[in-house]
């Protein structure tokens, strides 16, 4: 196979531009989608309605995201290996801490997913996506060709992921569980696992998701609302019904920015999980299509970085981060368009929510740092994710 010439280059500029467009567009849409809810729910120090409550707080998180991108785009991603295991233990502790009476935030919408630190709240499940991506890339790189071994590869992998899923189960966070399952199984296969292991992992993942749905009646009701939205439009199907009306009312070019009718408390969670529906209502099919295009372009750049990264850790890490953000965008948009059942996950970079924005921005910064050290792909070269290329310490020991 022809050699791949190493090339030192600046960060991936298209990826950086896409990220900047997404967060700027997110602020613009939050200003519109949240204005009525903020007007009704919050007041300023003078007692007047605070129409910009959501926008101001999201702007603070955007600033934090910019700082994070600058820092991690200049931080050697290889050093993340040293933090992988301690960070995994930390997020496990944070996932359990949401149930503590002192810092666990009060239950919202039937779930306990937040930590309350007074001036700010934090959602550990968002941190878990990033930390698990780093840990799996580190662990799978060290395993090398041992990922093909059922005993030393698949079983430990399944055990690690199962612990995270168990902690998320008690938080009623099915959306994050699905994202983590897809991300983990995909990167496990890309690391060199057999196709049969991918099939087995996917089967186990489907069984786990199916079990989580079966043991919770409200999740079964969500499936029924997806299949039969007209059965109970004012009850369990209300969110699905209003999302359909919101998207459809925008037509091709939309009602115009700021002219949404559904944001007047008709559409649940307009600034957060349902913001894509507001985009379609105000900017129409054209605006919604441009958002989808941006996410596809973002995923394409992440996969390019993964394909051309110099080392297996960089390949697996970039792939994990790209799959995470890509599948999360699909779940959010697909739920609102009734392609899949509706689940409560934010739209990356655009939905109101500091934890999601910051973690996705850190992921972007890491990918930008990986992009500084790409290999130049010559004609007929076949860059791979390192499937079967690595050798673990156990394999090396057997050959000596």
C-alpha positions, 0 to 999 in steps of 0.5 A: 500500500502506498505510504501516506505522507505526513503533513502539518497544517492549520486546524480544519477551517471548514469545521470551525466555520460550521461550528461558528455558524451553528452557535451564532444561528442558535443564539438568533433562534433562541432570541425568538423561540424563548421570548414569550416563555421568558416574558411569562416566567421571568422578571428583571430586577425592576419587576419588568418582564425579562424577555431576554432571560434565555438569550443572556444565559445562553450567550454566557455559555457561548462565550464559555464554548468559544474559550473551550474551542480555543483551548482544546484546539491548541491542547495536544489531544494525545494527552487526553489519554491520561485523563480518560479513566479518572474522568470516567470515574468522575462522571459515574460519580456525577451521574449518581450525585443527581439523586443526592438531596443537597445538590441533586436538582428537583425532578423535572418532567419525571426525571432527575438529570441535573445537579444544582450548584446555586448559580448554575445547573449541570447535566452530567449525562452531557459530560458522559458523552464526551468522557465516554468517547475519550475513554473508549478511544483510549481503551480500544487503542490499547486493546489493539487486535485484542478487540477481536477476542470475545473474552478480552474485547467484547465482554469488557467493552459491554461491561463498561457501556452497561455501567453507564447505561444502568446509571442513565436508566435511573435518570429516565434518559432514554435519548442519551442511552440511545446516543451512547449505544450507537456511538459505542457500538460504532467505534467498537466496530471501527476499532477492528472488531469482527462484523459478528461482534457488531451484530451481537453488540447491536442486538444487545443494544436493541434488547436493552433499549427495548427493555428500557421502553417496556419497563416504563409505561410512559415510554410505551405511550410515546411509541403509541403517540408516534404511531397514532398521533391522532389518537390522543392529540390533547394528551400523550400525543400533544407534543407530537401533534404540536410539532407537526403543526409547527413544522407544517405551518412554515411552508417553504419560506416560513412565516418570517423570523420572530413571527412564530405563533407556536412559541406562544406556549403552544409548542412544549419546550420551544427554546430547548428540545423543540427549537428545530420546529420553530426554525421550520415555522419561521424560516420554512423548509429552506431554513430547516433544510439549511440546518440539516445541511450544516449537520451533514457537513459537520459530520463529513468534516469529522469523518474526514479528520477521523480517516486521515488522523495519524494515529489510531487514538485520533481516528477513534476519538474523532469518529466517536465525537462525530457519531455522537453529535451526528446521531444526536442531531438526527434523534432531535430532528427525526423526533420532531418530524415524526421519523422516529419517536420523540425523545428529550435530547437537545439539538447540538449547538442550537438548543438552549442549554449550557451543558450540551453547548459546552460539551459539543464545543469541547468536542469540536475543539478536540477535533480541530486539534486532531486536524492539525496532524493529518496524513496526506492521502495519496491516490489509491491510498486507503486510510482506515480506522486501524481495523486490525492494525494495533497490537495490545500489550497482551498480544505483544507478550505472546509473540515474545 
